[in-house]
Amino acid sequence: MLRLLLMACPLSSNLFGASAAGNEALQFFEEEAQVITASRRRQSARDTPLPVDVITEEEIRASGSLNLWDLLRFRVGMDVLDMNPQGFSGMGMVSVRGFPRPRSLVRQILILIDGRSVITPLRSNANWEQLQVQLQDIERIEIVRGPSAALFDSNAALGTIHIITKKPGKASMASASALGGGQGIRRAEAMGEGALKDFSYRFSHTHRAQAGTVVPSGVRANDFLFSNKGNFRGAWAPDDATSLELFAGGSWDTLGDNVVTGVPSQDRFRSHFQMLKMERSLGTNSTLEVMAARNDDTDDGDSVDIRNLQYDLDVLHRIGWGEDRMHTTWGASYRYASAESTQFFPGEPRQRNEVYRGFIHQSMKASRSLTVTLAGALEDSDTGGLEAAYQTAVLYRLTDDHRLRFAHGLAPTLPTPLDKYGAVQQGPTRKTI
């Protein structure tokens, strides 16, 4: 027995050493896992007021996914559905915690790409296939479950999905790839990046095609897809305190469709965007950020024509104070959005919605183990009037590796121009929405 114990001692020592090494590796990983969506400032994922799930670049590459929404399919609390294969081939539907599950639209999730909202003005939903982002450009996806309208926007009762793209590198490089498969699937990707003195850039293009699905009767359904996406991102630092970033891109898609009329037809989606972002350091723990963006997309179908146009201006200020125990983020934004359709708005095809918004987010570290956050926003819009949103959260640190969160929030769902002014007119009939 004594001999057995003496032999076990070195083994136990190695196990404890391995455990310590594992804890150090975990701590290093958590320090590196910085997120920005939960409080609109960079912080460790384990210290955010709301839980944040991160899909990394490595996970995206290993998944082999062709569709953006497939990346969300097996995440905690996410509910991902595809439309009927005989309908739109590009209509993925993403919800949180299984509700709500309408037939085609989810309006209570905010979708961001590099901080820019990509929710359509007409219906306040996301057309996932037409989003102007490519899988090869995504650095990570941050998923915040729970109301976050106090920080970003209304219609975020269920959560926020933030797609963050890769920054251009300094070294010149290029790559290309292609794949093919059954059902007429093919994809080709190309990208390049480099630098011209202090200006670095990255450009990319993806072509994807898919033939119609073969249904049980043996007939090929009218749900084909031809898609092209292109993106450009440039970065310039005129001085040590200032950084400027330019984003631009578009999506050009043609999809088979027999959803509206039941007759095989096709829809042509064309969209493009431009965004300029400036960030300037105002001193220790103080940063000013200004973003201006434009998004223009059209749906030119055989039965319905729609144009969505949106301009955004966003200003925010981040400051840490009180020996870095207090963090304040506050700002204001303006949005001009218009939806134009002779079918949805007969008699007055273009309807607009202007939105003015202000918000503040305060984080207070009461002790080493307890952090309290408060956030509030006021939003005034043409369609919804004056609405308030708020969010409170308490984060309690049980151990170095365990956190306990309590959160409560209110996120209004504002009417869209379609809700307030819309009427669908097809032929001699007219139905009010």
C-alpha positions in Angstrom: 0.0 0.0 0.0 2.8 2.4 0.9 4.5 1.7 -2.4 1.3 2.3 -4.3 0.8 5.7 -2.6 4.4 6.7 -3.4 4.0 5.9 -7.0 0.7 7.8 -7.2 2.2 11.0 -5.8 4.2 12.0 -8.9 1.1 11.2 -11.0 -1.1 13.5 -8.8 1.5 16.2 -9.1 1.5 16.0 -12.9 -2.3 16.1 -12.9 -2.4 19.2 -10.8 0.3 20.7 -13.0 -1.8 19.9 -16.1 -4.8 21.4 -14.4 -2.9 24.6 -13.7 -1.6 24.8 -17.2 -5.2 24.2 -18.5 -6.5 27.1 -16.4 -3.7 29.4 -17.7 -4.6 28.4 -21.3 -8.3 29.0 -20.6 -7.5 32.4 -19.1 -5.4 33.3 -22.1 -8.2 32.3 -24.5 -10.8 34.3 -22.6 -8.6 37.3 -22.6 -8.2 37.0 -26.3 -11.9 36.4 -26.9 -12.9 40.1 -27.1 -16.4 41.0 -28.2 -18.1 44.4 -28.9 -21.8 43.7 -29.5 -23.1 43.3 -25.9 -22.1 46.8 -24.7 -20.7 48.5 -27.9 -17.2 48.5 -26.5 -14.5 45.9 -26.6 -14.4 43.6 -23.6 -13.9 40.0 -22.6 -16.7 37.7 -23.6 -17.0 36.3 -20.0 -17.6 39.9 -18.6 -20.4 41.0 -20.9 -23.8 42.0 -19.3 -25.6 39.5 -21.7 -24.2 36.2 -22.8 -22.5 36.3 -26.2 -22.0 33.3 -28.4 -19.1 33.7 -30.9 -18.7 31.8 -34.2 -15.0 32.0 -35.1 -13.3 32.1 -38.5 -12.0 28.6 -37.9 -15.5 27.2 -37.2 -16.8 28.8 -40.4 -14.0 27.2 -42.4 -14.5 23.8 -40.8 -18.3 23.9 -41.2 -18.2 23.7 -45.0 -21.4 25.7 -45.1 -22.6 27.3 -48.4 -25.3 29.4 -46.8 -24.7 32.1 -44.2 -27.7 31.0 -42.1 -26.4 27.4 -41.8 -23.6 28.7 -39.5 -26.3 29.5 -37.0 -28.1 26.2 -37.2 -26.5 24.4 -34.3 -25.9 27.4 -31.9 -27.5 27.4 -28.5 -31.0 28.9 -28.6 -31.0 29.5 -32.4 -33.8 28.2 -34.6 -33.0 28.0 -38.3 -35.4 26.9 -41.0 -35.3 26.8 -44.8 -38.3 27.8 -47.0 -40.2 25.2 -48.9 -37.8 23.9 -51.6 -40.4 24.8 -54.2 -40.4 28.4 -53.1 -37.5 30.9 -52.7 -34.2 29.2 -52.6 -32.6 32.1 -50.8 -35.0 32.4 -47.9 -33.4 31.2 -44.7 -35.3 32.0 -41.6 -33.5 32.6 -38.3 -35.1 33.0 -34.9 -34.1 32.8 -31.3 -35.4 30.3 -28.7 -38.0 28.9 -31.1 -40.3 31.9 -31.2 -41.8 33.5 -33.1 -42.0 31.1 -36.0 -44.1 32.7 -38.8 -44.1 31.2 -42.2 -41.6 33.6 -43.7 -40.6 36.6 -41.6 -38.8 37.2 -38.3 -38.9 40.8 -37.3 -37.6 40.8 -33.7 -33.9 40.1 -34.5 -31.5 42.8 -35.4 -28.9 41.9 -38.0 -25.7 44.0 -38.2 -22.7 43.8 -40.5 -19.7 45.7 -39.1 -22.2 47.8 -37.0 -24.4 48.6 -40.0 -28.1 47.5 -39.8 -29.1 45.3 -42.8 -32.8 45.1 -41.8 -35.0 46.0 -44.8 -37.3 49.1 -44.3 -40.3 47.5 -46.0 -40.8 44.5 -43.6 -38.1 45.0 -40.9 -36.7 41.5 -41.7 -33.4 40.2 -43.2 -33.2 38.6 -46.6 -30.4 36.3 -45.7 -29.3 35.2 -49.2 -29.1 38.8 -50.3 -27.0 40.1 -47.4 -23.9 41.8 -48.8 -21.3 39.6 -47.1 -19.3 36.6 -48.1 -18.4 33.6 -46.0 -14.7 34.1 -46.9 -14.7 37.6 -45.5 -16.2 36.9 -42.1 -13.9 37.1 -39.1 -16.5 36.2 -36.6 -20.2 36.3 -35.8 -21.3 37.5 -32.4 -24.8 36.4 -31.2 -26.4 38.2 -28.3 -29.6 36.6 -27.0 -32.0 38.9 -25.3 -33.3 42.5 -25.8 -30.6 44.8 -27.0 -32.7 47.7 -28.5 -31.3 50.0 -25.8 -27.9 49.8 -27.5 -28.6 49.5 -31.2 -32.1 49.7 -32.7 -35.7 48.9 -32.2 -37.0 45.5 -33.3 -34.3 43.6 -31.3 -36.5 41.9 -28.7 -35.1 38.5 -29.3 -31.5 39.5 -29.8 -28.8 40.8 -32.1 -26.6 38.9 -34.7 -23.5 40.9 -35.5 -21.4 39.8 -38.5 -17.8 41.2 -38.4 -15.6 41.1 -41.4 -11.9 40.7 -41.7 -9.6 43.8 -41.7 -7.2 44.2 -44.6 -3.7 43.0 -44.0 -0.5 44.9 -44.8 1.1 42.1 -46.8 0.2 41.5 -50.4 -1.6 38.2 -51.1 -4.3 36.7 -53.2 -6.2 33.4 -53.2 -8.9 31.6 -55.2 -10.9 28.4 -54.7 -13.7 26.5 -56.4 -16.0 23.6 -55.6 -18.9 21.7 -57.1 -21.5 19.1 -56.1 -24.8 17.6 -56.7 -28.0 19.5 -57.5 -25.9 21.7 -59.8 -24.1 23.3 -56.9 -21.0 25.3 -57.7 -19.0 28.0 -55.9 -16.0 30.1 -56.9 -14.2 32.5 -54.6 -11.4 35.0 -55.0 -9.8 37.6 -52.8 -6.8 39.9 -52.6 -5.3 42.3 -50.1 -2.3 44.6 -49.7 -1.2 48.1 -48.9 -0.3 51.3 -50.7 1.8 53.2 -48.3 -0.5 53.8 -45.3 -3.6 52.6 -47.0 -4.4 48.9 -46.7 -7.2 47.2 -48.7 -9.0 44.0 -49.2 -11.3 43.0 -52.1 -13.2 39.8 -52.7 -15.8 38.1 -55.0 -17.9 35.0 -54.7 -20.0 33.4 -57.4 -22.5 30.7 -56.4 -25.1 28.7 -58.3 -27.6 26.0 -57.5 -30.1 24.2 -59.7 -33.6 23.6 -58.7 -34.4 20.9 -56.1 -35.6 17.5 -57.4 -39.0 16.9 -55.6 -40.4 13.4 -54.8 -42.3 13.4 -58.1 -39.0 13.6 -60.0 -39.6 17.1 -61.3 -37.0 19.9 -60.7 -38.6 22.7 -58.7 -38.3 26.3 -59.6 -36.0 27.3 -56.8 -32.7 27.8 -58.6 -30.1 30.4 -57.5 -27.5 32.4 -59.3 -25.6 34.7 -57.0 -22.6 37.1 -57.2 -21.3 39.1 -54.3 -18.4 41.6 -54.2 -16.8 43.5 -51.3 -14.1 46.1 -50.7 -12.7 47.3 -47.4 -10.0 49.9 -47.0 -8.2 51.3 -43.9 -6.1 54.4 -43.4 -4.6 55.9 -40.3 -3.7 59.6 -41.0 -2.2 59.9 -37.5 -1.7 57.9 -34.3 -5.1 58.9 -32.8 -7.3 58.5 -35.9 -8.4 55.6 -38.1 -10.6 55.7 -41.2 -12.3 52.7 -42.8 -14.2 52.5 -46.1 -16.6 49.7 -46.8 -18.4 49.0 -50.1 -20.0 46.1 -51.8 -23.0 44.5 -53.4 -25.1 41.4 -54.1 -26.6 40.5 -57.4 -28.9 37.5 -57.2 -31.5 35.8 -59.4 -33.8 33.3 -57.7 -36.5 31.0 -58.8 -39.9 31.9 -57.2 -43.4 30.6 -57.3 -44.4 31.7 -53.8 -46.6 34.7 -54.6 -48.6 33.5 -57.6 -48.0 29.8 -57.7 -46.7 30.1 -61.2 -43.0 29.5 -61.8 -41.2 32.8 -62.2 -38.0 34.5 -61.0 -36.9 37.4 -58.8 -33.9 39.6 -59.5 -32.3 41.1 -56.3 -29.8 43.9 -56.8 -28.2 45.6 -53.8 -25.2 47.7 -52.9 -23.9 49.7 -49.9 -21.3 52.2 -48.9 -20.1 53.0 -45.4 -17.4 55.3 -43.9 -16.3 54.8 -40.3 -14.0 57.1 -38.4 -12.6 56.4 -34.9 -10.5 58.9 -32.9 -8.9 58.6 -29.6 -9.6 61.6 -27.3 -7.2 60.5 -24.6 -6.8 57.7 -22.2 -9.9 55.5 -22.2 -11.9 57.9 -24.4 -12.9 57.2 -28.0 -15.2 59.0 -30.5 -16.7 56.9 -33.3 -18.7 58.3 -36.3 -20.3 56.1 -39.0 -22.2 57.1 -42.1 -23.8 54.4 -44.4 -26.0 54.1 -47.4 -27.9 50.9 -48.5 -29.9 50.5 -51.7 -31.6 47.3 -52.7 -34.2 46.3 -55.2 -36.4 43.3 -55.8 -37.4 43.2 -59.5 -39.8 40.3 -59.7 -42.3 39.1 -62.2 -45.1 39.9 -59.8 -43.7 42.5 -57.3 -41.3 45.3 -57.6 -39.7 46.7 -54.4 -36.9 49.2 -53.7 -35.5 49.8 -50.2 -33.3 52.8 -49.6 -31.7 53.6 -46.2 -29.2 56.3 -45.0 -27.7 56.1 -41.5 -25.6 58.5 -39.4 -24.3 57.2 -36.0 -22.2 59.0 -33.4 -21.0 57.5 -30.2 -18.5 58.2 -27.4 -16.9 55.6 -25.1 -15.2 56.6 -21.9 -13.7 54.7 -19.0 -13.4 56.6 -15.6 -13.3 56.0 -11.9 -10.0 54.1 -12.1 -11.5 52.1 -14.9 -14.3 50.8 -12.7 -16.9 52.8 -14.7 -17.5 52.6 -18.4 -20.0 54.9 -20.3 -21.1 54.6 -23.9 -23.5 57.2 -25.2 -24.5 58.5 -28.6 -27.1 59.5 -31.1 -28.2 58.4 -34.6 -30.4 59.5 -37.5 -31.9 57.2 -40.1 -33.8 58.0 -43.3 -35.5 54.9 -44.8 -37.8 54.6 -47.7 -39.7 51.7 -49.3 -41.1 52.0 -52.8 -43.5 49.6 -54.5 -46.5 50.1 -56.8 -47.9 46.8 -55.6 -47.6 47.5 -51.8 -48.3 51.2 -52.0 -50.8 51.8 -54.8 -51.4 55.5 -55.5 -48.3 56.7 -53.5 -45.5 54.2 -54.3 -42.8 55.7 -52.0 -43.2 55.7 -48.3 -40.5 57.0 -45.9 -39.7 56.7 -42.2 -37.3 59.0 -40.4 -35.9 57.9 -37.1 -34.1 60.0 -34.4 -32.5 58.1 -31.5 -30.3 58.7 -28.5 -28.9 56.1 -26.0 -26.6 55.7 -23.0 -25.1 52.6 -21.5 -23.4 52.6 -18.1 -21.4 49.8 -16.6 -20.4 50.0 -12.9 -18.0 47.5 -11.2 -19.3 47.6 -7.6 -16.8 45.1 -6.4 -14.3 42.5 -7.7 -17.2 40.1 -8.1 -20.2 42.3 -8.9 -20.8 44.4 -12.0 -24.1 46.3 -12.7 -25.0 47.7 -16.1 -27.9 50.0 -17.1 -28.9 51.2 -20.6 -31.7 53.3 -21.9 -32.8 54.8 -25.3 -35.4 57.1 -26.7 -36.4 56.7 -30.3 -38.8 58.9 -32.4 -40.0 57.7 -35.7 -42.7 58.5 -38.3 -44.3 55.1 -38.1 -44.0 54.4 -34.3 -43.8 57.8 -32.6 -41.8 58.2 -29.4 -40.7 54.8 -27.9 -38.4 54.0 -25.0 -36.1 51.0 -24.6 -34.1 49.9 -21.5 -31.8 47.1 -20.4 -30.5 46.2 -16.9 -28.1 43.4 -16.1 -26.2 42.1 -13.0 -23.1 40.0 -13.5 -21.8 38.1 -10.4 -18.4 36.4 -10.6 -18.6 33.1 -8.7 -15.1 31.9 -9.5 -12.5 32.7 -12.1 -14.3 30.4 -14.6 -17.9 30.8 -13.7 -20.3 33.8 -14.0 -24.0 34.3 -12.9 -26.1 36.8 -15.0 -29.4 38.4 -14.3 -30.9 40.5 -17.1 -34.1 42.3 -17.9 -34.9 44.5 -20.9 -37.6 46.1 -23.0 -37.3 46.4 -26.8 -40.2 47.9 -28.8 -41.3 46.5 -32.2 -42.0 49.5 -34.4 -44.5 49.4 -37.3 -43.0 49.4 -40.7 -44.2 51.6 -43.7 -45.9 48.4 -44.9 -47.8 48.0 -41.6 -48.9 51.7 -41.5 -49.5 52.5 -45.2 -49.4 49.3 -47.1 -52.0 47.7 -49.3 -51.3 44.8 -51.7 -52.9 45.2 -55.1 -52.7 42.4 -57.6 -55.1 42.6 -60.5 -58.6 43.8 -59.6 -58.3 42.9 -55.9 -56.9 45.0 -53.1 -56.2 43.7 -49.6 -55.1 46.0 -46.7 -52.2 44.6 -44.7 
